[in-house]
């Protein structure tokens, strides 16, 4: 596991919290920001998994 994967998981969790708070407080902007953070986190995780796959394939 590399730093991209870890950062991605953290961003995804942060986004889930923001989205939940946005829903609870009826704040669509915060909910949208949370969704964006979740998407960013998922993309970072994919990048991390690809890096791991390339590293493993070149061993």
LINHUUR-V150037 format. One line per field, one symbol per residue. phi: phi as a letter, one per 40 degrees, with the letter a starting at -180 (. if undefined). psi: psi as a letter, one per 40 degrees, with the letter a starting at -180 (. if undefined). burial: I if it has 9 or more other ideal C-beta (glycine too) atoms within 8 Angstrom, else O. A space follows every 10 residues. Layout:
# LINHUUR-V150037
phi->???
psi->???
burial->???
This chain:
# LINHUUR-V150037
phi->.bcccccccc cccdcccccc cccccfbccc cccccccccc ccccccdccc ccccccccc
psi->hadddddddd dddddddddd ddddefgddd dddddddddd dddddddddd ddddddde.
burial->OOOIIIIIII IIIIIIIIII IIOOOOOOOI IIIIIIIIII IIIIIIIIIO IIOOOOOOO
